[in-house]
Each structure stands twice: as C-alpha cells, then as structure tokens.
Amino acid sequence: MKLIVGLGNPGYEYHLTPHNLGFMAIDRLADACGKELSRREAQALTATTELVGERVVLAKPQTYMNLSGLAVARLLQNYELAPRDLLVLVDEIELPLGMLRIRPRGSAGGHNGLKSIIGALEADDFIRLRMGVRPDRQVEDYVSYLLRPFRPAETELVAEMLDLASEAVRVILSEGVQKAMNRFNRRVPPTDS
C-alpha cells in the first residue's frame, strides 16, 4: 500500500490557486478512480482506491500547508507505512508553469509543506512530485501570487500538467521512480511571446 498526499490549503478561497496544485492533482486521481475524498481521518480527507494494481490511500491534509507533516505522520502511522511508502504532490515556484520534477528524496527546497513533512517524519526519503507554478511574467509578491487563483489564460496549461502528473503517479507506482524521472523530468519548451 502507498500513501499519496497532495498538499494545499483547505477552504474555497484557495481552491484554484497555484499553492493548491497538490489538492487538484489528488482530486484528478480520485475522479479517475470514481472516488471522492470524503473520509475524515488524521486531520485529512482521504479515500482508499487502487491505481495500476496498487492499493493506495489518497489524502489531502486539512491542517493548512505549514502543518501538513502532522497529518502525514498520523496517516503513515495509521496505515503502518514507512516514509518510503509516501508520495507527495506539491507546487514548486522554482519550476516554470507546466513542468514536472520527480525526486526520490531530498530537501524541502524552501517549501513549507515539505519542510513540515520532513520535520514530522524526521526523514526525507519519500518521493515528491513537484509541479511548476513559476509565472511567465514578473511578480512582485510570490506569496500573493501563490494564493491567488490561476488566470484564465493559464488554466489549459494547468489542466495539461495535472493530466501529466496523474500519468507520472501511475508510472511511479507501476514502473518505479527512476523510470518516471527519466520520462517526466524534462524542460518545458519556451512559449512564444
């Protein structure tokens, strides 16, 4: 069994914001399985399902981003799983919008949600799938940008990235993280301006 966690902030005001891409990716996976994350446990909304023959728990912590580790640690404990059984889907401001980056372990890279998880687990050996949210324009305040809804012009690229992230999760589960990295860790070609 694997625990697949999408990071975000609960509340309608954060629904379609860059910082909630993890939640959006989990919802995309759940929809594809005909599931809804409606079970409340360990300060998270969860659903149990099967992806590519693997039993998985999909989860969206309801603790707000900076305390995500509390929910993740409790979920791992509840299901008797280790950090290596964890896959975290998260936004990444250092990557261009639309780009994916998969890593089998590593630092938080300045992301408070990942920092919280690493601190709560006292481990960094879990897979993370980072989804790029860096805008193609100058932004004065990145915090405000991350918590503001995507612009209409960005929604198609966001939808494509969510589809790609769903596919990447399936490859990670069925073929392993190295093959997924080889396939999905590519640069997005520059857009015509």
C-alpha positions in Angstrom: 0.0 0.0 0.0 1.1 3.6 -0.8 0.1 6.9 0.7 -0.3 9.6 -1.9 -0.7 13.1 -0.4 -1.5 16.3 -2.2 -0.5 19.5 -0.4 -2.7 22.6 -0.3 -4.8 24.7 2.0 -8.4 23.9 2.9 -11.1 26.5 2.1 -12.8 27.7 -1.0 -10.7 30.9 -1.3 -7.6 28.7 -2.0 -9.4 26.3 -4.4 -7.8 27.1 -7.8 -4.6 28.7 -6.6 -1.1 27.7 -7.5 -0.4 26.7 -3.9 -3.2 24.1 -4.1 -1.9 22.2 -7.1 -1.3 19.2 -4.8 -5.0 19.1 -3.9 -6.0 19.5 -7.5 -3.8 16.6 -8.6 -5.2 14.3 -5.9 -8.8 15.3 -6.9 -7.8 14.4 -10.5 -6.6 10.9 -9.4 -9.7 10.4 -7.3 -12.0 11.4 -10.1 -10.3 9.0 -12.5 -11.0 6.2 -10.0 -14.6 7.2 -9.3 -13.7 8.2 -5.8 -14.3 11.2 -3.6 -12.1 12.2 -0.7 -14.8 12.3 1.9 -13.4 10.2 4.8 -12.0 12.4 7.6 -9.1 10.8 9.4 -5.8 12.0 10.9 -6.6 15.7 10.1 -7.0 14.8 6.4 -9.7 14.0 3.8 -8.9 10.5 2.4 -10.1 7.8 0.0 -8.8 4.3 -0.5 -8.6 3.0 -4.0 -6.5 1.1 -6.5 -4.1 2.6 -9.1 -2.3 0.3 -11.6 -2.9 -2.7 -9.4 -1.5 -1.0 -6.2 -3.7 -0.3 -3.2 -3.4 3.4 -2.3 -4.7 6.0 0.1 -5.3 9.4 -1.5 -5.1 12.2 1.1 -5.5 16.0 1.4 -4.3 17.3 4.8 -6.7 19.8 6.3 -4.1 21.4 8.5 -3.0 24.2 6.2 0.2 23.9 4.2 2.7 24.8 7.0 1.4 21.9 9.3 1.0 19.2 6.7 3.5 17.0 8.4 1.1 16.4 11.4 -1.5 14.8 9.1 1.0 12.9 7.0 2.8 11.4 10.1 -0.5 10.3 11.6 -1.7 8.7 8.3 1.6 6.8 7.9 1.2 5.6 11.4 -2.5 4.6 11.0 -1.7 2.5 7.9 1.6 1.2 9.3 3.6 2.6 6.4 7.1 4.0 6.2 8.3 7.2 4.6 9.4 5.2 1.5 5.7 4.3 1.0 4.8 8.0 0.7 4.4 10.1 -2.5 3.8 13.8 -2.1 2.4 16.0 -4.8 3.3 19.7 -4.4 3.6 23.0 -6.2 7.1 24.4 -7.0 7.7 28.1 -7.6 11.2 27.4 -8.9 9.9 25.4 -11.9 8.1 27.0 -14.9 4.4 26.6 -15.0 3.6 23.2 -16.6 6.9 21.5 -15.8 7.2 18.4 -13.5 10.1 17.3 -11.4 10.2 13.9 -9.6 12.7 13.1 -6.9 13.0 10.0 -4.7 14.2 12.1 -1.7 15.8 15.4 -0.8 15.4 18.7 0.9 12.3 20.9 1.3 13.7 23.3 -1.2 12.1 26.2 0.7 8.6 24.7 0.5 6.9 25.0 3.9 4.7 21.9 3.4 7.6 19.7 2.6 9.6 21.2 5.4 6.7 20.3 7.8 6.6 16.7 6.5 10.4 16.2 6.7 10.3 17.6 10.3 7.4 15.5 11.4 8.8 12.3 9.9 12.4 13.1 10.7 13.1 11.7 7.3 13.4 12.9 3.7 13.4 9.6 1.9 9.9 9.9 0.4 9.1 10.6 -3.3 8.0 14.0 -4.2 6.4 15.1 -7.5 6.8 18.9 -7.9 4.6 20.8 -10.3 5.9 24.0 -11.6 4.0 27.2 -10.9 6.5 29.9 -11.7 4.6 32.5 -13.8 5.8 33.7 -17.2 5.6 37.3 -16.0 7.2 39.5 -13.4 5.6 39.1 -10.0 6.4 41.4 -7.1 4.9 39.3 -4.3 5.2 35.5 -4.7 3.1 34.8 -1.6 0.2 36.7 -3.0 0.7 35.0 -6.4 0.6 31.5 -4.9 -2.6 32.3 -3.0 -4.5 34.0 -5.9 -6.5 31.9 -8.4 -4.8 31.0 -11.7 -5.5 33.4 -14.6 -7.9 32.1 -17.3 -5.1 32.1 -19.8 -3.2 29.6 -17.5 -6.0 27.1 -17.0 -5.3 25.0 -20.1 -1.6 24.5 -19.2 -2.6 23.7 -15.6 -5.1 21.1 -16.8 -2.4 19.5 -19.0 0.1 19.5 -16.1 -2.5 17.8 -13.9 -3.0 15.1 -16.5 0.7 14.6 -16.8 1.1 14.4 -13.0 -1.6 11.8 -12.9 0.2 9.8 -15.5 3.5 10.3 -13.7 2.0 8.9 -10.5 0.9 5.8 -12.3 4.4 5.3 -13.8 5.9 5.7 -10.4 3.7 3.0 -9.0 3.9 0.6 -11.9 7.5 1.1 -13.2 9.4 2.8 -10.4 10.6 6.3 -9.6 13.7 6.1 -11.8 11.7 5.4 -15.0 9.2 8.1 -14.0 12.1 10.6 -13.6 13.6 9.7 -17.0 10.2 10.2 -18.6 8.8 13.2 -16.9 11.7 15.3 -15.7 12.0 17.4 -18.9 12.2 21.1 -19.5 9.1 22.7 -20.9 9.8 24.4 -24.2 9.6 28.2 -24.1 6.3 29.7 -25.2 6.1 32.2 -28.0 5.6 35.7 -26.5 
